[in-house]
Amino acid sequence: MRRFTAFAAFAALSLFFADQAAAASSLDIGVHKTGISFGNSPRWTGIRINASDRDIERIRGLNITLWKPGREVGGSVEGISLGLVAPSAGSLSGVQIGLIGIAADRMSGVSLGLIGAGGDHCSGIAVGGIGIGVDRARGILVGGIGVGGDDVSGIAIGGIGVGAEILRGFAFGGLGVGAEDVHGIAIGGLGVGAERIRGVAVGLLGAGAEELRGFGVGGLGVGAERARGILIGGVGTGAELFRGLAIGGGAVGGEIGRGVAIASLYNRWDVFSGFRVGALCRTAGLSHGLTIGIVNVATQLDGVQIGLLNYAGNNSGWTKLLPLVNVHRR
């Protein structure tokens, strides 16, 4: 009860002095701008309680604000910032807690916003009940609904999703992760999509990119225009240009492939070099290497086909279609 009464008294004094005409009006208890201050003192070290911050320069210690900023706040707060609405400054460092949110050009340390937190630059740990929005972030970002930014490095977790132009590190979205560039690990409850992925992409339904280098896994499928590495799709995988290992529960295919391609049903490429397995393996152009399937079809063969029926369009006469094995060496 005593603590509550003391806090109420501090709050009342803060509100009174914040309403004074002068922008920097305050009641200061201390010397050399150190001690306890009630009101909008622009520079202070110690404990400062104010209704609405504005035009601050530098605050060190504990800063408590009871309402949203009156106008552009600027300056810096170093230490602990508590806001019944939203702590705000040009720069917040240390621990920032806002019952509604946090707003600053720069945030560093630990930032907790009941609804969200946003700013130009963020480093450290930021947690938003609904979301986090930043231009550039380094550290750990957690948003109840989502996390968004231009350049995010570290760990980003969104209850629904994570989106950024550039993602570096680890990103998890309850529904999905989307970015222009992903460098690291991206996991989406439903899917992952990006222009370029370097690292690991895992989607419950699927993962897709214009360019994927690394490891891609999709519950249904994985697709890319250009892919290099390992692709695994529950139903299928596909890429226009591919090099590496591709595994599809049902089908695998693309335009040009090199490496190993394995499918339970359909394995189809325009041109392929390497090792292939599938119930039906079809090549519209050149098939180079070893192909194993029930039925193997190649317009041009440079290698070996093993299966019940094997067709090589560039063989002559009866050797075009053979059971068990067909061979052509260019």
VOZATOR-119774 format. One line per 10 residues: number of its first residue (from 1); their letters; for each residue x, y, z of N, C-alpha, C, O. Coordinates in steps of 0.02 Angstrom, whole numbers, plus 50000, padded with zeros to 5 digits. Layout:
BEGIN
NUM) a) X,Y,Z,X,Y,Z,X,Y,Z,X,Y,Z  ...;
// end
This chain:
BEGIN
1) mrrftafaaf) 50042,49940,50000,50000,50000,50000,50044,50063,50000,50029,50111,49965  50097,50061,50039,50142,50119,50041,50175,50130,49974,50182,50187,49952  50195,50076,49940,50226,50083,49875,50177,50113,49825,50195,50155,49784  50115,50090,49828,50065,50116,49783,50053,50191,49795,50048,50230,49748  50049,50210,49858,50038,50280,49875,50095,50324,49851,50085,50379,49825  50156,50298,49860,50215,50337,49838,50215,50345,49763,50228,50399,49737  50199,50291,49727,50198,50295,49655,50144,50344,49631,50155,50383,49584  50086,50342,49663,50032,50388,49644,50053,50460,49654,50036,50504,49614  50089,50473,49708,50112,50541,49721,50161,50563,49667,50157,50619,49643  50209,50518,49649,50256,50534,49597,50220,50549,49531,50236,50597,49496;
11) aalslffadq) 50171,50507,49514,50134,50516,49452,50098,50583,49451,50098,50617,49400  50066,50600,49507,50029,50663,49510,50075,50723,49501,50059,50770,49465  50133,50721,49534,50181,50775,49526,50205,50780,49455,50212,50835,49427  50218,50722,49424,50242,50722,49355,50193,50753,49308,50211,50794,49266  50129,50734,49316,50077,50762,49273,50071,50838,49281,50061,50875,49233  50077,50860,49344,50070,50932,49358,50125,50972,49324,50112,51021,49289  50187,50951,49334,50243,50990,49308,50250,50983,49233,50278,51027,49200  50225,50927,49204,50230,50919,49131,50184,50967,49095,50194,50982,49037  50133,50992,49129,50085,51036,49098,50106,51109,49100,50071,51153,49075  50163,51122,49129,50187,51191,49132,50204,51216,49062,50217,51176,49017;
21) aaaassldig) 50205,51281,49054,50214,51310,48987,50283,51294,48958,50288,51278,48899  50334,51298,48998,50401,51286,48973,50409,51213,48955,50389,51168,48993  50440,51201,48898,50447,51132,48874,50489,51090,48921,50478,51030,48927  50538,51121,48955,50583,51083,48998,50566,51092,49072,50610,51081,49114  50505,51112,49088,50488,51124,49158,50492,51059,49197,50470,51007,49173  50521,51062,49257,50528,51002,49298,50543,51021,49370,50568,51076,49383  50527,50977,49415,50546,50984,49485,50602,50934,49497,50592,50873,49494  50662,50960,49510,50721,50918,49517,50744,50915,49590,50750,50966,49623  50755,50855,49614,50780,50844,49681,50849,50811,49674,50853,50751,49662  50901,50851,49680,50969,50826,49672,51015,50882,49651,50995,50940,49650;
31) vhktgisfgn) 51076,50864,49635,51126,50913,49614,51159,50890,49550,51163,50830,49535  51182,50939,49511,51218,50925,49448,51177,50879,49404,51204,50832,49373  51111,50892,49400,51066,50853,49358,51068,50778,49374,51065,50736,49330  51075,50764,49439,51076,50694,49462,51031,50688,49523,51034,50730,49568  50989,50636,49524,50944,50626,49580,50876,50604,49555,50870,50555,49518  50824,50640,49577,50755,50624,49557,50725,50686,49523,50730,50741,49549  50694,50675,49465,50665,50730,49428,50593,50713,49410,50578,50659,49386  50547,50763,49421,50477,50757,49401,50465,50808,49346,50472,50869,49358  50448,50786,49287,50435,50832,49233,50481,50819,49174,50515,50767,49171  50483,50866,49127,50518,50856,49064,50589,50884,49066,50606,50928,49026;
41) sprwtgirin) 50629,50859,49111,50699,50880,49114,50735,50852,49053,50731,50791,49041  50770,50893,49014,50803,50869,48953,50864,50826,48966,50880,50781,48927  50900,50839,49021,50960,50800,49038,50954,50779,49112,50942,50821,49155  50962,50715,49125,50956,50693,49194,50989,50624,49203,50990,50583,49157  51016,50614,49263,51044,50549,49283,51012,50529,49348,51014,50567,49397  50982,50469,49349,50949,50446,49409,50879,50422,49394,50870,50379,49351  50829,50450,49429,50759,50431,49418,50722,50491,49390,50725,50546,49418  50687,50480,49336,50651,50535,49303,50580,50511,49288,50571,50458,49256  50529,50549,49309,50459,50531,49298,50426,50590,49262,50428,50647,49286  50396,50574,49204,50367,50628,49164,50303,50603,49131,50296,50543,49116;
51) asdrdierir) 50256,50648,49119,50194,50628,49087,50204,50614,49014,50181,50562,48989  50239,50659,48978,50247,50651,48906,50315,50679,48886,50326,50740,48892  50359,50637,48862,50426,50660,48845,50427,50699,48780,50389,50684,48733  50469,50750,48777,50479,50788,48716,50545,50826,48722,50564,50849,48776  50578,50831,48666,50640,50871,48662,50691,50851,48715,50723,50895,48744  50699,50787,48729,50750,50768,48777,50819,50767,48744,50825,50764,48683  50870,50770,48786,50938,50768,48760,50972,50702,48781,50992,50662,48738  50978,50692,48847,51010,50630,48870,50986,50613,48940,50993,50653,48987  50956,50554,48946,50932,50530,49011,50968,50465,49027,50973,50420,48986  50993,50461,49089,51027,50401,49112,50995,50376,49177,50984,50415,49223;
61) glnitlwkpg) 50980,50311,49179,50949,50284,49239,50881,50255,49225,50872,50215,49179  50832,50275,49267,50763,50251,49259,50719,50308,49235,50713,50360,49268  50688,50297,49176,50644,50348,49148,50574,50319,49141,50564,50267,49109  50525,50353,49173,50456,50330,49173,50413,50383,49139,50413,50441,49159  50377,50362,49086,50332,50408,49052,50261,50380,49055,50250,50320,49048  50213,50425,49066,50144,50404,49078,50101,50410,49016,50045,50383,49014  50125,50445,48964,50084,50454,48905,50128,50455,48843,50189,50454,48848  50097,50458,48785,50135,50457,48723,50174,50522,48715,50157,50572,48747  50227,50524,48675,50267,50584,48666,50226,50642,48640,50180,50632,48600  50242,50702,48663,50206,50761,48640,50223,50778,48568,50179,50800,48531;
71) revggsvegi) 50285,50768,48548,50307,50779,48479,50372,50741,48471,50388,50697,48512  50410,50756,48421,50473,50722,48409,50516,50726,48472,50533,50780,48496  50533,50667,48498,50569,50666,48562,50643,50678,48553,50672,50722,48585  50675,50639,48508,50746,50645,48498,50786,50622,48558,50759,50589,48602  50849,50640,48560,50892,50624,48616,50900,50550,48628,50885,50509,48585  50924,50533,48689,50938,50464,48706,50919,50449,48778,50923,50492,48821  50898,50387,48789,50885,50363,48856,50926,50300,48866,50922,50252,48827  50967,50300,48918,51012,50244,48932,50994,50216,49001,50998,50252,49051  50975,50153,49003,50957,50122,49066,50891,50084,49060,50886,50037,49021  50841,50105,49099,50776,50073,49099,50723,50124,49079,50717,50176,49111;
81) slglvapsag) 50686,50108,49027,50632,50151,49003,50566,50115,49012,50555,50061,48985  50521,50146,49052,50455,50117,49063,50402,50165,49039,50404,50225,49055  50355,50140,48999,50302,50183,48974,50234,50151,48981,50224,50093,48961  50186,50188,49010,50119,50162,49013,50088,50158,48943,50042,50119,48931  50114,50199,48898,50093,50195,48828,50151,50169,48786,50149,50113,48762  50202,50211,48777,50258,50189,48735,50320,50231,48750,50320,50291,48735  50372,50202,48777,50435,50238,48783,50459,50258,48713,50453,50220,48665  50486,50318,48708,50507,50342,48642,50566,50389,48649,50571,50427,48697  50611,50384,48601,50669,50429,48599,50705,50417,48534,50689,50370,48496  50753,50460,48520,50794,50447,48462,50833,50382,48470,50841,50344,48422;
91) slsgvqigli) 50857,50371,48532,50895,50310,48547,50874,50284,48616,50875,50322,48665  50856,50220,48620,50841,50187,48683,50889,50129,48691,50895,50086,48647  50924,50127,48747,50972,50073,48760,50964,50048,48831,50952,50088,48877  50969,49983,48840,50960,49952,48906,50899,49908,48906,50897,49857,48871  50848,49926,48946,50785,49889,48949,50728,49937,48935,50722,49989,48969  50687,49921,48886,50629,49962,48868,50566,49920,48874,50561,49866,48844  50517,49946,48911,50454,49909,48919,50397,49958,48908,50392,50010,48942  50353,49942,48861,50295,49984,48848,50231,49943,48850,50227,49890,48819  50182,49967,48888,50119,49929,48892,50084,49927,48825,50047,49880,48811  50094,49978,48783,50067,49976,48715,50122,49958,48666,50114,49911,48627;
101) giaadrmsgv) 50176,49993,48668,50230,49979,48620,50292,50019,48636,50298,50051,48688  50338,50015,48590,50402,50051,48595,50417,50081,48527,50408,50048,48476  50439,50144,48526,50456,50177,48464,50520,50216,48472,50526,50259,48516  50568,50201,48429,50632,50237,48432,50668,50228,48366,50659,50179,48331  50710,50277,48351,50752,50269,48292,50801,50211,48302,50813,50172,48256  50828,50207,48363,50875,50154,48379,50856,50122,48445,50843,50157,48494  50853,50056,48446,50840,50018,48508,50896,49967,48517,50916,49933,48470  50921,49963,48578,50972,49912,48593,50962,49887,48663,50942,49924,48708  50976,49822,48672,50965,49791,48737,50905,49746,48735,50900,49702,48692  50858,49756,48781,50797,49716,48785,50737,49762,48777,50728,49809,48816;
111) slgligaggd) 50695,49749,48727,50637,49790,48713,50574,49747,48715,50569,49697,48679  50526,49766,48758,50464,49728,48766,50404,49774,48756,50395,49822,48793  50363,49759,48706,50303,49798,48693,50242,49752,48693,50240,49701,48659  50192,49771,48733,50133,49729,48738,50100,49719,48670,50078,49664,48654  50097,49772,48630,50071,49766,48562,50128,49758,48513,50127,49712,48472  50177,49801,48516,50232,49795,48468,50289,49842,48481,50287,49882,48528  50339,49836,48440,50398,49880,48444,50420,49895,48374,50419,49852,48330  50442,49957,48363,50464,49976,48296,50516,50030,48297,50519,50071,48343  50557,50030,48245,50609,50080,48241,50651,50070,48178,50638,50026,48138  50701,50112,48171,50746,50107,48114,50799,50053,48125,50812,50012,48081;
121) hcsgiavggi) 50829,50053,48185,50882,50005,48200,50867,49972,48267,50847,50005,48315  50877,49906,48270,50865,49869,48332,50920,49818,48341,50937,49780,48295  50949,49816,48401,51000,49766,48417,50986,49740,48487,50971,49778,48533  50991,49674,48494,50978,49643,48559,50918,49597,48554,50913,49556,48509  50871,49604,48602,50811,49563,48605,50750,49609,48602,50744,49655,48642  50705,49595,48555,50644,49634,48548,50584,49587,48545,50584,49539,48506  50535,49600,48588,50475,49558,48591,50413,49602,48584,50405,49651,48621  50370,49585,48537,50307,49622,48528,50248,49575,48532,50246,49524,48499  50199,49593,48574,50141,49549,48582,50107,49535,48516,50084,49479,48504  50103,49586,48472,50074,49576,48406,50130,49571,48354,50131,49524,48315;
131) gigvdrargi) 50176,49618,48354,50228,49614,48304,50287,49660,48315,50286,49702,48360  50338,49650,48274,50398,49691,48274,50409,49717,48204,50406,49678,48156  50421,49782,48197,50436,49810,48132,50498,49855,48136,50498,49904,48173  50549,49838,48099,50611,49876,48101,50640,49879,48030,50626,49837,47988  50681,49929,48019,50717,49933,47956,50777,49885,47958,50789,49847,47911  50814,49889,48012,50875,49848,48018,50880,49821,48088,50874,49858,48137  50891,49755,48094,50892,49723,48160,50948,49673,48165,50966,49639,48117  50977,49671,48225,51029,49622,48241,51013,49594,48310,51013,49630,48359  50999,49529,48314,50985,49499,48379,50928,49450,48375,50924,49408,48329  50882,49454,48424,50825,49409,48429,50761,49449,48425,50751,49495,48465;
141) lvggigvggd) 50718,49433,48378,50654,49467,48369,50597,49416,48375,50598,49365,48342  50549,49431,48417,50492,49386,48426,50427,49427,48422,50418,49474,48460  50384,49409,48375,50320,49443,48367,50262,49393,48373,50263,49341,48341  50213,49410,48415,50156,49365,48424,50123,49348,48359,50103,49290,48348  50116,49397,48314,50089,49384,48248,50144,49382,48196,50148,49336,48156  50188,49432,48197,50240,49430,48146,50298,49476,48159,50297,49517,48205  50349,49467,48119,50410,49508,48121,50424,49531,48049,50423,49491,48003  50436,49595,48041,50452,49621,47975,50508,49672,47977,50514,49709,48025  50547,49672,47925,50602,49720,47922,50634,49720,47853,50618,49679,47810  50680,49767,47844,50718,49769,47782,50778,49722,47785,50789,49682,47739;
151) dvsgiaiggi) 50817,49727,47838,50878,49688,47845,50879,49659,47916,50890,49696,47964  50867,49594,47922,50861,49562,47987,50915,49508,47993,50920,49463,47951  50955,49512,48046,51007,49463,48059,51000,49436,48130,50990,49474,48177  51004,49370,48137,50999,49339,48203,50944,49287,48204,50944,49241,48164  50897,49296,48251,50841,49250,48258,50776,49290,48253,50766,49337,48291  50733,49271,48207,50668,49304,48198,50613,49252,48202,50613,49203,48164  50565,49263,48248,50511,49216,48258,50445,49254,48255,50435,49302,48293  50400,49232,48211,50334,49263,48206,50280,49211,48213,50282,49159,48180  50230,49225,48256,50176,49177,48267,50142,49158,48202,50124,49100,48192  50132,49208,48157,50104,49194,48091,50158,49194,48038,50162,49149,47997;
161) gvgaeilrgf) 50201,49245,48038,50251,49245,47986,50309,49293,47999,50307,49334,48045  50360,49286,47958,50419,49329,47959,50430,49352,47887,50431,49312,47841  50440,49417,47879,50453,49443,47812,50507,49497,47814,50509,49539,47859  50551,49495,47765,50605,49544,47762,50634,49544,47691,50626,49497,47653  50669,49598,47676,50705,49598,47613,50765,49551,47618,50778,49512,47573  50802,49557,47674,50860,49513,47685,50854,49481,47754,50846,49515,47804  50858,49415,47755,50857,49376,47817,50923,49339,47824,50943,49301,47780  50957,49351,47881,51019,49315,47895,51013,49281,47963,50996,49314,48012  51026,49216,47965,51023,49181,48029,50968,49129,48029,50966,49085,47986  50922,49135,48077,50868,49086,48084,50801,49122,48086,50792,49171,48123;
171) afgglgvgae) 50754,49100,48045,50687,49130,48043,50635,49075,48045,50639,49025,48010  50584,49086,48088,50528,49039,48093,50463,49077,48091,50453,49125,48128  50418,49056,48046,50351,49086,48042,50298,49032,48050,50301,48980,48016  50250,49044,48094,50198,48994,48106,50164,48973,48041,50150,48914,48031  50151,49022,47997,50124,49005,47931,50179,49005,47878,50183,48959,47838  50221,49056,47879,50272,49057,47827,50326,49109,47837,50322,49151,47882  50377,49104,47796,50433,49151,47795,50441,49174,47723,50443,49134,47677  50446,49240,47714,50456,49267,47648,50510,49321,47647,50513,49362,47693  50551,49321,47596,50605,49369,47592,50632,49373,47521,50619,49329,47480  50668,49426,47507,50704,49428,47444,50766,49383,47448,50779,49344,47402;
181) dvhgiaiggl) 50803,49390,47503,50863,49349,47512,50863,49316,47580,50850,49349,47631  50876,49252,47581,50882,49214,47643,50952,49184,47646,50973,49148,47601  50988,49201,47701,51054,49172,47713,51052,49138,47781,51059,49171,47832  51042,49072,47782,51038,49038,47845,50984,48985,47844,50981,48944,47797  50941,48985,47895,50888,48934,47901,50821,48969,47905,50810,49013,47947  50775,48949,47861,50707,48976,47861,50657,48919,47866,50659,48872,47825  50613,48922,47916,50563,48869,47926,50494,48901,47928,50482,48946,47967  50449,48877,47885,50381,48903,47884,50331,48848,47898,50335,48793,47869  50283,48862,47942,50233,48812,47958,50198,48787,47895,50183,48727,47889  50185,48833,47848,50157,48813,47784,50210,48815,47729,50216,48768,47690;
191) gvgaerirgv) 50246,48870,47725,50294,48873,47671,50347,48927,47679,50343,48969,47724  50397,48923,47636,50451,48972,47633,50457,48994,47560,50459,48953,47515  50460,49060,47549,50468,49086,47482,50518,49143,47481,50517,49186,47525  50561,49143,47431,50611,49195,47426,50636,49199,47354,50629,49152,47315  50667,49256,47338,50700,49260,47273,50764,49219,47274,50778,49182,47226  50802,49226,47328,50865,49188,47333,50871,49158,47403,50859,49192,47454  50888,49095,47405,50899,49060,47469,50968,49029,47468,50987,48992,47423  51007,49047,47521,51072,49016,47531,51070,48984,47600,51076,49018,47651  51062,48918,47603,51059,48885,47668,51006,48832,47668,51006,48787,47627  50960,48837,47716,50909,48785,47727,50839,48817,47725,50827,48867,47759;
201) avgllgagae) 50795,48787,47686,50725,48810,47683,50680,48750,47694,50684,48700,47658  50635,48755,47744,50590,48700,47761,50519,48726,47766,50506,48773,47804  50473,48697,47728,50403,48716,47730,50358,48656,47736,50368,48606,47701  50309,48660,47781,50264,48603,47789,50229,48586,47724,50220,48528,47707  50209,48638,47687,50180,48626,47620,50234,48629,47567,50239,48584,47525  50274,48682,47568,50324,48686,47515,50374,48742,47526,50367,48784,47570  50425,48742,47484,50476,48794,47483,50490,48811,47411,50495,48766,47368  50496,48876,47397,50508,48896,47328,50553,48957,47324,50553,48999,47369  50592,48961,47271,50638,49017,47262,50657,49022,47189,50654,48973,47151  50677,49082,47169,50706,49088,47103,50774,49053,47101,50791,49020,47052;
211) elrgfgvggl) 50812,49062,47155,50877,49029,47159,50886,48999,47228,50880,49035,47278  50900,48935,47232,50908,48901,47296,50975,48864,47295,50988,48822,47252  51016,48880,47345,51079,48845,47353,51083,48820,47425,51086,48859,47472  51083,48754,47432,51086,48726,47499,51039,48667,47504,51045,48618,47467  50992,48672,47552,50948,48616,47569,50876,48640,47571,50860,48684,47611  50833,48611,47529,50763,48631,47528,50718,48571,47540,50726,48519,47509  50670,48579,47587,50624,48525,47604,50552,48553,47603,50539,48605,47632  50507,48518,47570,50437,48537,47568,50392,48477,47579,50401,48425,47547  50343,48483,47625,50298,48428,47637,50264,48405,47574,50255,48345,47562  50244,48454,47531,50217,48437,47466,50271,48441,47413,50279,48395,47373;
221) gvgaerargi) 50307,48497,47411,50357,48502,47359,50406,48559,47368,50397,48602,47411  50457,48558,47326,50508,48610,47324,50517,48629,47251,50524,48586,47208  50518,48695,47238,50527,48717,47169,50573,48777,47165,50574,48819,47209  50610,48781,47110,50656,48837,47100,50671,48843,47026,50667,48795,46987  50688,48905,47006,50711,48914,46938,50782,48885,46931,50798,48850,46884  50824,48902,46981,50893,48876,46982,50906,48848,47051,50895,48881,47101  50930,48786,47053,50942,48754,47118,51007,48715,47116,51024,48683,47067  51042,48719,47173,51103,48680,47181,51106,48657,47254,51106,48697,47300  51109,48590,47263,51111,48563,47330,51066,48502,47336,51068,48457,47294  51026,48501,47389,50982,48444,47403,50910,48469,47407,50894,48515,47445;
231) liggvgtgae) 50866,48439,47366,50795,48457,47366,50755,48394,47383,50764,48342,47352  50710,48400,47431,50667,48343,47450,50595,48367,47455,50580,48413,47493  50551,48337,47415,50480,48354,47415,50437,48293,47428,50447,48241,47396  50390,48299,47474,50346,48243,47489,50309,48218,47428,50301,48157,47420  50286,48264,47385,50253,48245,47323,50301,48252,47264,50307,48207,47223  50336,48309,47261,50382,48317,47205,50430,48374,47213,50422,48416,47257  50480,48375,47171,50528,48430,47168,50538,48449,47094,50533,48406,47050  50553,48513,47082,50564,48534,47014,50608,48595,47010,50607,48638,47054  50648,48599,46957,50691,48656,46946,50707,48662,46872,50716,48612,46838  50709,48723,46848,50728,48732,46778,50800,48712,46767,50817,48675,46721;
241) lfrglaiggg) 50844,48736,46811,50915,48717,46809,50932,48688,46876,50922,48719,46928  50958,48627,46876,50971,48593,46940,51037,48556,46939,51058,48527,46889  51070,48558,46998,51131,48519,47008,51133,48496,47080,51129,48536,47126  51138,48429,47091,51141,48402,47158,51099,48340,47165,51099,48296,47122  51063,48336,47222,51020,48278,47237,50948,48302,47243,50933,48346,47283  50903,48272,47203,50832,48289,47204,50793,48226,47218,50801,48175,47184  50749,48230,47269,50707,48173,47288,50635,48195,47291,50619,48244,47325  50591,48160,47255,50520,48175,47255,50480,48114,47272,50489,48061,47242  50434,48121,47320,50393,48064,47338,50354,48037,47279,50342,47977,47273  50333,48083,47234,50297,48062,47174,50335,48076,47111,50344,48032,47069;
251) avggeigrgv) 50359,48138,47103,50391,48158,47040,50450,48204,47051,50454,48239,47101  50494,48203,47002,50552,48248,47000,50560,48270,46927,50551,48230,46881  50576,48334,46917,50584,48354,46848,50608,48425,46840,50611,48463,46888  50624,48442,46778,50646,48508,46761,50672,48511,46691,50662,48465,46651  50707,48565,46675,50734,48572,46608,50803,48539,46602,50813,48493,46563  50850,48564,46642,50918,48537,46638,50940,48516,46708,50939,48557,46754  50960,48454,46716,50981,48429,46780,51046,48391,46777,51064,48361,46726  51083,48395,46833,51146,48359,46837,51156,48334,46909,51152,48374,46956  51167,48269,46917,51177,48242,46983,51137,48178,46993,51143,48131,46954  51095,48177,47046,51054,48119,47062,50982,48142,47069,50967,48190,47105;
261) aiaslynrwd) 50936,48108,47034,50865,48123,47038,50826,48058,47052,50832,48010,47014  50787,48058,47106,50752,47998,47127,50678,48014,47136,50661,48061,47172  50635,47975,47104,50562,47984,47110,50530,47915,47110,50553,47870,47075  50476,47908,47148,50442,47844,47149,50402,47832,47086,50393,47775,47065  50376,47887,47054,50334,47879,46995,50365,47908,46932,50385,47871,46888  50370,47974,46928,50387,48007,46865,50451,48047,46873,50457,48089,46918  50499,48034,46828,50563,48069,46829,50573,48098,46759,50592,48062,46713  50560,48163,46751,50558,48192,46684,50603,48254,46678,50598,48300,46718  50646,48254,46627,50691,48310,46614,50697,48321,46539,50686,48276,46499  50715,48383,46521,50733,48395,46451,50802,48367,46437,50814,48333,46387;
271) vfsgfrvgal) 50849,48382,46482,50917,48357,46477,50940,48338,46547,50930,48376,46595  50970,48278,46553,50994,48258,46619,51060,48220,46613,51069,48179,46568  51105,48234,46661,51169,48199,46666,51178,48174,46737,51175,48212,46785  51188,48107,46743,51199,48079,46810,51161,48015,46820,51158,47972,46775  51131,48008,46879,51097,47946,46898,51024,47961,46913,51009,48008,46951  50978,47921,46884,50906,47932,46894,50871,47867,46910,50890,47813,46887  50818,47874,46952,50776,47817,46970,50704,47840,46968,50688,47895,46993  50659,47799,46940,50587,47815,46939,50549,47761,46903,50577,47724,46863  50484,47758,46917,50443,47709,46880,50444,47725,46806,50454,47680,46764  50435,47789,46788,50441,47812,46719,50493,47867,46717,50485,47920,46748;
281) crtaglshgl) 50547,47854,46682,50600,47903,46673,50600,47926,46600,50613,47886,46555  50586,47989,46590,50580,48015,46523,50626,48075,46514,50630,48119,46557  50661,48076,46456,50705,48131,46439,50687,48156,46369,50692,48118,46320  50667,48219,46365,50648,48247,46300,50708,48256,46255,50703,48253,46194  50766,48269,46286,50827,48279,46248,50878,48225,46263,50865,48165,46251  50936,48246,46288,50991,48200,46301,50990,48172,46371,50984,48210,46420  50995,48106,46377,51002,48073,46442,51072,48044,46446,51091,47999,46408  51111,48071,46493,51181,48051,46499,51192,48019,46567,51179,48050,46618  51216,47956,46568,51230,47922,46631,51188,47859,46639,51175,47824,46590  51169,47845,46699,51132,47783,46715,51061,47799,46736,51049,47842,46779;
291) tigivnvatq) 51013,47765,46704,50942,47773,46720,50912,47706,46737,50920,47657,46701  50877,47704,46795,50845,47642,46816,50771,47655,46827,50752,47699,46866  50729,47617,46793,50657,47626,46800,50619,47567,46772,50648,47520,46745  50554,47570,46778,50513,47518,46746,50510,47531,46671,50520,47485,46631  50497,47594,46653,50499,47615,46583,50545,47675,46577,50538,47725,46614  50593,47671,46532,50641,47725,46521,50638,47748,46449,50642,47708,46403  50629,47814,46440,50622,47843,46373,50671,47901,46366,50670,47947,46407  50712,47900,46314,50759,47954,46301,50761,47967,46226,50772,47920,46187  50752,48030,46207,50758,48047,46136,50829,48034,46113,50840,48008,46058  50877,48052,46155,50947,48037,46142,50979,48008,46204,50972,48035,46259;
301) ldgvqiglln) 51013,47953,46196,51043,47918,46253,51119,47918,46246,51146,47902,46193  51152,47936,46300,51224,47929,46305,51239,47897,46372,51258,47932,46420  51229,47830,46376,51238,47797,46440,51200,47731,46440,51199,47695,46390  51170,47715,46498,51139,47649,46507,51069,47659,46537,51059,47698,46583  51021,47621,46509,50953,47617,46536,50941,47545,46562,50956,47497,46527  50914,47540,46623,50898,47475,46651,50825,47476,46672,50804,47517,46713  50784,47429,46643,50713,47427,46659,50677,47375,46618,50708,47338,46580  50611,47370,46627,50572,47323,46588,50571,47342,46514,50579,47299,46471  50561,47407,46500,50564,47432,46432,50609,47492,46430,50604,47537,46472  50654,47494,46380,50703,47548,46375,50705,47573,46303,50721,47535,46257;
311) yagnnsgwtk) 50690,47638,46295,50688,47666,46228,50743,47720,46221,50748,47765,46263  50784,47713,46168,50835,47761,46152,50825,47783,46080,50837,47745,46033  50802,47844,46070,50784,47868,46004,50842,47872,45956,50831,47870,45895  50903,47879,45980,50960,47884,45935,50993,47817,45920,51044,47814,45885  50964,47762,45944,50986,47696,45922,50953,47680,45855,50906,47714,45835  50977,47630,45821,50951,47613,45755,50911,47548,45757,50925,47503,45796  50860,47546,45714,50822,47485,45705,50790,47459,45768,50762,47497,45808  50795,47393,45777,50763,47360,45833,50796,47377,45900,50768,47363,45953  50856,47408,45898,50891,47424,45961,50863,47487,45995,50883,47505,46050  50816,47521,45961,50785,47580,45993,50748,47560,46056,50752,47593,46107;
321) llplvnvhrr) 50710,47504,46052,50669,47482,46108,50690,47412,46128,50682,47364,46091  50717,47408,46190,50742,47344,46214,50718,47330,46285,50709,47378,46324  50708,47268,46303,50692,47251,46372,50756,47247,46414,50811,47236,46387  50748,47255,46477,50801,47247,46527,50857,47299,46522,50868,47337,46569  50892,47303,46466,50949,47350,46461,50952,47379,46391,50941,47345,46341  50967,47444,46388,50982,47477,46325,51043,47522,46336,51050,47555,46387  51085,47523,46285,51148,47561,46291,51161,47599,46227,51147,47575,46172  51187,47659,46236,51212,47697,46179,51270,47740,46203,51265,47776,46252  51326,47735,46165,51384,47776,46182,51397,47822,46123,51404,47800,46067  51400,47887,46137,51411,47936,46084,51484,47940,46065,51503,47978,46022;
// end
